[in-house]
């Protein structure tokens, strides 16, 4: 109760944040068209980040308006070496990238990344001065077994163990059962999960970190549902997949205006 009151008072300084994760999508032609739409749009006071496929980072940086930051969708825990197919934080920064998405559910569940590896990658990225979008979230079986909080806690522990300072971290809650499925967590389900994450940060890191850290929602966010989700007191923005490849991404960016 006390935390809840305090949180509401302190929530306004958290700048609304929206990321577009283009995943493995697009061509130069289609992305050029999309970027032209985004460049014409209003983004207001929202902090916006776009993470294109790595091979298009230079192309997107050259085409995209400069008040939108660039991210990569993954990076390894070493800056160079015999790691075929990987991207390094150092190379990303050298290409004008300011953010990296780590621990996305597809990295965890398609490519088998463990909580420990995600934590190590977060630590390496922060040490190398790149901002981190640290993803957590449960699968459908976890939610049906009432294990959402257990899963989130295990994921958060591994991230927190490698995070000496939180000012360059955005936490993205992505219920895996709502990604690309068309299902979306209800605004109340999203708020409950976000409040659990904030409460966990308060108990296990600090009250200041809990109050200041932005917790964004990612799970089939689109123009039609973003405003209701954005009204929740602990939803500080979105990590957007499919809708970020369409002009409606601008509706999501402006969900709070």
N, C-alpha and C positions, 0 to 999 in steps of 0.2 A: 504493500500500500504506500509506504513512505517512498520507496524507490520509484514507484509509478508516478507519484506527484512530482518528485524531483526531476524525473526523466522528462516529463511533459514541459516543465519550465525551461529545461536546458536544450530541448530538441531543436529550437529554431536556428542556432548557429550552424547546424549541419547542412552544408550546401547540397542541394539536390543534384544527384549524379546519375547519368544515363550512359551505358556502354552498349555499343553495337558489336556483336560477335558474328562476323560473317561466315565463320566456320570454313568448310571446304566448298565455297560457292563463288561463282562469278567468273567473268572474263574481262579483259581490258575494256572491251566495247560495252558490256552491260554495267560494269562498275563506273565507267566514265559517265554514263547516262544517270546512274543513281547519284553519284557525287554532284553532278550539276544540279539536281533537285535539292540535295541537302545544302549546297552552297547558297541557294536562293532563299532558304528558309530562315525563320526566326528561331533562335535558341535561348533567348532571354538570359536569365541568370544561371541556367543549368550548366553544370560541368559535363562536357560530352567527350567520350572516348570512342574511337572506332578501331576494331581489331580485324584487319583484312587477312586473307591467306598470306603467309610470310613472303611468298614469292612476289607478291604485289605491293609490298610495303613502300618501296621507293616510288612506284607509280602513284600510289594513293597519296603519299606525302606531297608529291608535286601537284596533284590535282585538287586536293582537299583544302578548304578554307583553314586558315592558320589558328583560329580560335577553337578548333576541335583537335584534341590530342590523339596521338596514334598509339595503339597497343599491339602486342603480338599475342597469339593464342596459347603459347606454351614456350618454355625455355628450360634448358637443362641446368643441372647444379654445378657445372664446370664451364669455364669461359672458352676453353679450346681443348683440342685433343682428338683421340681416335673414337669419335662418337657419331658414326655415320647417321645422317638423316636428322640430326638435332640442330636446334637453334640456340645460340648463347645470348645471355643478357648483354655482354659487351658488344656483340655484333648488332643486336637490336638497338642499343643506345647510339651506336655509330651511324645507324640509319635514321636517326631522328625519333626513335620510339621512346615514350615516357612511361608506358604501363605494360604489364604482362599479366595475362590470365593464368592462374595456377590452380590445379586441383579440380578443373571442370569435370563434371560427371562423365563426360565422354572419355576424358583421359583416365579417370578412375576405372570405369566399367568396360570400356572398349579396349583400352590399352593396358589395363591392369596396374595402374599406378597405386601404390599403397599410401596409407596415411603418412608413414614415415618418409617416403620419398617426396611426397607433396610438401611436408614440413621442411625437408632439407632444401628443396627448390625455393621455397619462400624465404628461408634464411639467406641463401646465396643471393637471391635477387635484391633483397633489402640491403645486404652488405655492399652490393655493387650499385646502390643508389638508383634503383628503378622502382617505380610504384607498383604495388601488387593488388590484383583483384583475386582474393582468396576464396575459392568456392567450396561450399559445404551443402549437403542435402541427402535426403533419404530416398530409397527405392520404395516401390509400392508395397512390397512384402514387409518392409520395415514399418511402414505406416499402419498396415493392417494388423501387425503384431504389437502395435503400441510401442515400437522401439525408436521412434523418430528422435527423441531426446538423447537416447543412448548413442545413436549413430552420430548425431551432431556433436555431442560432447567428445567422442573419440576423435573426430576430425578436428575440432577446435583445439583440443589438447596438443595435437601434433603441430598445428600451426603456431599456437602460442609459445610452445617450447623453443621455437626458432625465430621468434619475433621480439627483439629487444625494445623496439619502439614502434608505435602503432600509427603514427601520423601519416605514413605513406601506404596504409592498408585500407582497402574497402573490402568488406565481407559480403559475398554474394550467396544468398540462400536460394538454392534451386532444387525444389522437389523433383526428383528424377522422373517420377510418374507423370509430371506435367510438362516435360520438355519435348516439344515436337509432336505431342500426342493430341493437341487441341484441348486437352483438359487443363484447367487452371485451378490452382488452389483458390478457395474463396478468400475474399479480403480478410475474413476473421482467421482462417487457417494460416494465411501469410503473417498476419499480425502476431498470432500466438507463437509461431516459430521465431520471428524476429525478436519478440520480447524475451523468449527463452535465451537466444544468443546474447542479447544485451545483458540479461541478468547473469548469464554465465561469465561474461567479460567482467562484470562488476565484482562478482565473487572471486574470480580466479586471476584477474589482471589488476584492474583498479576501477574505481568509480569514475575517475576522469576519462579513462580510455573508453569505458562503456558509454559515457555521455557524448563523447566526441566522434566515435567511430561510426562511419556510415555503413548501414546494413541495407543492401539492395536486393530486390526480388528478381529471380529469373525463372520463368516457367510459363511459356506460351503467353508472354505479354504482348498485347497489341493495342491498336488505337481504341478498340471498343471496351477494353477493361482497365486501361491504365489509370483513368481518373479515380475510379473507386479504390483501386489498390493504393494509389498515391495519397489518399486521405488517411490512411492508417498511421498512427503516431510513430511507429517504429520502422516504417518503410521509407527509406531515404533515397529511393530511386530504383533503377532497373538495369539488369543485364539482359539485353534483348537478342534473340536469335533471328528467326525467320522474318519478323516484322522489320528488322533493321535493314533488310534487303529491299524494302519497298518505301515509297515516299511517306507512308503512314508513320515511319520512324519519327518524323517531325512531330506528330501528335503525341507520341510517347515522351519525347524530349520536353514537350510543353504540358505534360500532364498536370503540373501543379500551378499553371498560370491561369 
